[in-house]
Amino acid sequence: MLLMYIIILAAFLGWTMINSYFMPALPKGKSYRDKDELVSILIPLRNEEDNVPDLITNLRKLTYPNVEFILLDDDSSDRTLTLLTELTKGDERFSILEGNDLPPTWNGKVYACHQLSERAKGDYLLFIDADIRLHRDTIQSTLTLIKKMKASMLSGFPAFPVSLWLEKLLVPLQHFVVHFHLPLLPANWTTRPAFTAAHGAFILVKHREYKMIDGHKAIHNSLVDDVDLSRAFKAHGYRSLLANVTTYTTCYMYRSNKDVWEGFTKNLFPGLGRSLLLVIFLFLFYGVFYVLPFILLLLGLMSYIQGMPMFTLFFPYLLITLQKAWVDWITNQSIRLSLFMPLSALAFMLLLINSTMRGLKQKGYVWKGRTYS
């Protein structure tokens, strides 16, 4: 029984390594050689005064020559709008918008992105979050890849510097879930909506095709707008690409453990299609394959202390650590975090329960002062 368990975990490791090769990475260097098409960088902001100074400084350093920056203040209660106005003064590439009142049935961020797209003139639209920082050559590299792959949308999970304890357990797990659970071959080389993942902090789309699918208006009430936008492109026969963008994009996602908890709670159950069956399966799956190895590790240590070592009990923990370490390595994350994979799995299981219970009880999901059903 233990041998079969070890074989299964070894198969998970092998699958993850093979699967990762079907996620292309942004090419290094200024490899974009086509005409300088206009790129509109579109950024919704709600209570982001802490991010605004670094964000504006970062955007000014981009080397792509033909770019416009459109930033929308989404009814912030802090100094976001004031800082945006002050720090972009004198730079004609920047336009600052004040968001309209949120219409019924619309998700806040989706409506902000819709308003931004209505003002954009670019051949390409790059939607990023206020907590994203871009490498100076990100635009050239991203344009090179989206053209090479003949895609209409490109998204990617950025690199995640983490400092909060809950952040360390959960945020890098996003990369793990994608590389392990999403079959990347059909996701990136077909237009089947069932195989889809995206990250809302970094989405590049061709403006023409974006308009053809009705843009964010088509997903106006989505809580997982990034995935649903990708599915909308695929449903219309357009390719949507998930790329490894960690060399060129960095995301400072959360400011507190509370934000981590609320952010993942908001996305988990809706992201699973509100399927109770899938929630139960994932809860049991992560318990059996990613928490149990830690228990076996403890039993192995006890057997060693008692002078009757059972070294096979160490193998499950070693295999899941190697699996997580592989993903951490290719996504520019600290490999040391892989040692805590059982704790990450346990935190994920607790979040599954919390997100599901809130969804089933229709308490709504709280994010940035707004409650969504």
C-alpha positions in Angstrom: 0.0 0.0 0.0 2.8 2.4 0.9 4.7 1.5 -2.2 1.7 2.3 -4.4 1.3 5.6 -2.6 4.9 6.5 -3.3 4.5 5.5 -6.9 1.5 7.9 -7.3 3.4 10.8 -5.7 6.4 10.1 -8.0 4.0 10.2 -11.0 2.7 13.6 -9.8 6.2 14.9 -9.7 7.0 13.6 -13.2 3.7 14.9 -14.6 4.3 18.4 -13.2 7.8 18.5 -14.7 6.6 17.4 -18.1 3.5 19.6 -18.0 5.5 22.8 -17.2 7.3 22.6 -20.6 4.1 23.4 -22.3 4.0 26.9 -20.7 6.1 29.2 -22.8 8.2 31.9 -21.1 8.5 35.5 -22.2 11.6 35.7 -24.4 14.5 37.7 -22.9 15.9 40.9 -24.5 14.3 43.5 -26.7 13.2 41.0 -29.3 10.2 42.8 -30.7 11.1 43.9 -34.3 7.7 44.7 -35.8 6.3 48.2 -36.2 5.7 50.1 -33.0 2.0 49.4 -32.5 0.3 51.5 -29.8 -0.1 49.7 -26.5 -2.6 51.0 -24.0 -1.7 50.1 -20.4 -4.9 50.1 -18.4 -4.9 50.2 -14.6 -7.9 50.2 -12.2 -7.1 51.5 -8.7 -9.2 51.4 -5.6 -7.6 52.7 -2.3 -4.1 52.2 -3.7 -2.3 55.2 -2.3 0.5 53.0 -1.0 1.1 51.6 -4.5 0.8 54.7 -6.6 4.3 56.3 -6.2 6.1 53.1 -7.0 3.7 52.3 -9.8 4.1 55.6 -11.6 7.9 55.4 -11.2 7.9 51.9 -12.7 5.7 52.8 -15.7 8.0 55.7 -16.6 10.9 53.3 -16.9 9.3 51.1 -19.6 11.4 51.3 -22.8 8.6 50.5 -25.3 8.3 53.8 -27.3 4.6 53.8 -28.3 2.5 53.5 -25.2 -0.3 55.3 -23.4 -1.1 54.9 -19.7 -4.8 55.2 -18.6 -5.4 54.9 -14.9 -8.9 54.9 -13.3 -9.6 55.8 -9.7 -12.5 53.5 -8.7 -14.2 55.5 -6.0 -11.2 55.5 -3.6 -11.6 56.8 -0.1 -7.9 57.6 0.3 -5.4 59.8 -1.6 -5.2 57.6 -4.7 -6.7 60.2 -7.0 -4.7 63.0 -5.6 -1.5 61.2 -5.9 -2.3 60.0 -9.5 -2.9 63.6 -10.5 0.2 65.0 -8.9 2.7 62.3 -9.9 1.6 62.2 -13.6 1.5 65.9 -14.2 3.4 67.0 -17.3 3.6 63.6 -18.9 1.2 63.4 -21.8 1.3 59.7 -21.9 -0.8 59.5 -18.8 -4.6 60.0 -18.6 -6.4 59.9 -15.2 -10.0 58.9 -15.1 -12.6 59.0 -12.3 -14.8 56.0 -12.3 -18.6 56.1 -12.7 -20.9 54.7 -10.1 -21.0 50.9 -10.2 -24.1 49.7 -12.1 -26.2 46.8 -10.7 -25.0 43.3 -11.4 -21.5 44.5 -12.4 -18.3 43.4 -10.6 -16.3 46.5 -9.5 -13.0 45.6 -11.1 -14.7 44.4 -14.3 -16.6 47.7 -14.7 -13.4 49.6 -14.1 -11.6 47.6 -16.8 -14.6 48.2 -19.1 -14.4 52.0 -18.6 -10.7 51.9 -19.2 -11.1 50.0 -22.5 -13.6 52.5 -23.7 -10.9 55.2 -23.6 -8.1 53.1 -25.0 -6.7 53.7 -28.5 -4.1 51.0 -28.6 -3.7 48.1 -31.0 -3.1 46.1 -27.8 -4.5 46.5 -24.3 -2.5 45.5 -21.3 -4.6 45.3 -18.1 -2.4 45.3 -15.0 -3.1 45.8 -11.3 -1.7 48.6 -9.2 0.5 46.2 -7.3 2.3 45.0 -10.4 5.8 46.0 -11.3 7.1 45.5 -14.8 10.6 44.9 -16.2 11.6 47.8 -18.4 11.4 45.5 -21.6 8.2 43.7 -20.6 6.1 45.2 -23.5 8.5 44.1 -26.2 8.9 40.6 -24.8 5.1 40.1 -24.4 4.3 41.4 -27.9 7.0 39.0 -29.3 5.4 36.0 -27.6 1.8 36.8 -28.4 2.6 37.2 -32.1 4.8 34.1 -32.2 2.0 32.0 -30.7 -0.7 33.7 -32.8 -2.8 34.3 -29.7 -5.4 37.0 -29.0 -4.9 37.1 -25.3 -1.9 36.4 -23.1 -1.9 36.2 -19.4 0.5 34.9 -16.7 1.0 34.5 -13.0 3.7 37.0 -12.0 6.5 36.4 -9.5 5.3 36.8 -5.9 7.7 38.2 -3.3 6.2 37.1 0.0 6.7 38.3 3.5 3.5 37.5 5.5 3.2 34.0 6.9 -0.1 33.3 5.2 1.2 34.8 2.0 4.1 32.4 2.0 1.8 29.4 2.4 -0.8 30.3 -0.2 0.3 32.8 -2.8 3.0 30.6 -4.4 0.5 27.8 -4.4 -1.2 29.5 -7.4 1.8 28.5 -9.6 1.7 25.0 -8.2 -2.0 24.6 -8.9 -1.6 25.7 -12.5 1.4 23.6 -13.3 0.0 20.5 -11.6 -3.8 20.6 -12.3 -4.1 22.4 -15.6 -3.2 20.3 -18.7 -1.1 23.0 -20.4 -0.9 21.4 -23.8 -4.7 21.8 -24.5 -4.8 25.0 -22.5 -2.2 26.7 -24.8 -2.6 24.9 -28.1 -6.4 24.6 -28.4 -9.4 26.9 -28.0 -11.3 24.6 -25.6 -12.7 26.8 -22.8 -12.6 23.9 -20.3 -8.8 24.2 -20.2 -8.2 27.7 -19.0 -6.3 29.7 -16.5 -5.4 33.4 -16.3 -4.2 36.0 -13.8 -6.0 39.3 -13.7 -2.9 41.2 -12.7 -1.4 40.8 -16.1 -3.5 40.4 -19.2 -2.6 41.5 -22.8 -5.3 41.4 -25.5 -5.6 42.3 -29.1 -7.9 45.3 -29.1 -9.8 44.2 -32.2 -10.6 40.7 -31.0 -11.4 42.1 -27.5 -14.1 44.2 -29.1 -15.3 41.3 -31.1 -16.1 39.3 -28.0 -17.7 42.4 -26.3 -14.8 42.7 -23.9 -15.4 42.9 -20.2 -19.0 43.7 -20.8 -19.5 40.0 -21.7 -18.4 39.0 -18.2 -19.9 42.0 -16.3 -20.9 40.0 -13.2 -17.9 37.7 -12.9 -15.9 37.2 -9.7 -13.2 35.4 -11.6 -13.0 37.8 -14.5 -9.5 36.8 -15.6 -10.5 33.2 -16.2 -13.9 34.1 -17.7 -12.4 36.6 -20.1 -10.0 33.9 -21.3 -12.9 31.5 -21.7 -14.8 34.2 -23.7 -11.9 34.5 -26.1 -11.7 30.7 -26.6 -15.5 30.4 -27.0 -15.2 32.7 -30.0 -12.4 30.6 -31.5 -9.5 32.9 -30.4 -6.4 31.5 -28.7 -5.7 32.5 -25.2 -2.2 31.8 -23.9 -1.0 31.2 -20.4 2.7 32.1 -20.2 5.5 32.1 -17.6 5.9 35.8 -17.0 7.8 35.7 -13.7 11.1 37.1 -15.1 9.3 40.2 -16.4 6.5 40.8 -13.9 6.4 41.0 -10.1 3.2 41.3 -8.0 3.1 42.6 -4.4 -0.3 41.1 -3.7 -1.3 41.6 -0.1 -0.7 44.0 2.8 -2.0 41.8 5.6 -2.9 38.2 6.4 -6.5 39.3 6.5 -6.2 40.5 2.9 -4.7 37.1 1.9 -7.6 35.3 3.6 -10.3 37.5 2.0 -8.7 37.5 -1.4 -8.5 33.7 -1.7 -11.9 33.3 -0.1 -13.4 35.5 -2.8 -11.8 33.5 -5.6 -11.8 29.8 -4.6 -15.5 28.6 -4.6 -16.5 30.8 -7.6 -13.3 29.8 -9.4 -14.4 26.1 -9.0 -17.7 26.9 -10.7 -19.4 26.7 -7.2 -19.2 22.9 -7.6 -19.6 21.2 -4.2 -18.5 17.9 -5.7 -15.2 19.5 -6.9 -14.6 21.1 -3.5 -15.1 17.8 -1.7 -12.7 16.1 -4.2 -10.0 18.7 -3.8 -10.3 18.7 0.0 -9.8 14.9 0.2 -7.1 15.0 -2.6 -4.9 17.5 -0.8 -5.5 15.9 2.6 -4.5 12.4 1.3 -1.6 13.4 -0.9 -0.2 16.6 0.6 -1.0 16.6 4.3 -0.6 12.9 5.0 3.1 12.8 3.9 3.9 15.1 6.9 2.2 12.6 9.3 4.2 9.8 7.7 7.3 11.9 8.1 6.7 12.2 11.8 6.1 8.5 12.1 9.4 7.9 10.2 11.2 10.2 12.7 9.7 8.3 15.6 10.8 5.0 14.2 14.3 6.3 13.7 14.5 7.6 17.3 13.2 4.2 18.5 16.0 2.5 16.7 13.8 0.8 14.1 14.0 3.2 11.1 11.5 2.9 8.4 13.0 5.1 5.7 10.2 4.5 3.2 8.0 6.8 5.4 10.3 9.7 4.5 9.7 9.3 0.7 6.2 10.8 0.4 7.3 14.0 2.1 10.5 14.1 -0.1 8.4 13.7 -3.3 5.9 16.4 -2.6 8.7 18.7 -1.5 10.5 18.1 -4.8 7.3 18.7 -6.8 6.7 22.0 -5.1 10.4 22.9 -5.3 10.3 22.3 -9.1 7.5 24.8 -9.5 9.1 27.3 -7.2 12.3 27.1 -9.1 10.8 27.7 -12.6 8.6 30.6 -11.3 11.4 32.5 -9.5 10.1 31.7 -6.0 12.1 30.8 -2.9 12.7 27.1 -3.0 12.8 27.0 0.8 9.0 27.5 0.8 8.6 24.0 -0.7 9.5 22.5 2.7 6.2 23.8 4.0 4.0 22.2 1.3 1.9 20.2 3.9 1.1 23.5 5.7 0.2 25.1 2.4 -2.1 22.2 1.6 -3.7 22.5 5.0 -4.3 26.2 4.6 -5.8 25.6 1.2 -8.2 23.0 2.6 -9.3 25.5 5.3 -9.9 28.2 2.7 -11.9 25.7 0.6 -14.2 25.2 3.5 -14.5 29.0 4.3 -15.1 30.0 0.7 -17.6 27.2 0.1 -19.6 28.0 3.3 -19.8 31.7 2.4 -21.0 30.8 -1.0 -23.6 28.3 0.1 -24.9 30.6 2.9 -24.9 33.5 0.4 -23.1 35.7 2.8 -21.2 37.3 0.0 -17.5 37.8 -0.6 -15.9 41.0 0.8 -13.1 42.7 -1.1 -11.8 46.3 -0.9 -14.9 47.5 0.9 -17.4 45.9 -1.5 -19.5 42.8 -1.0 -20.1 40.4 -3.9 -22.6 37.6 -4.1 
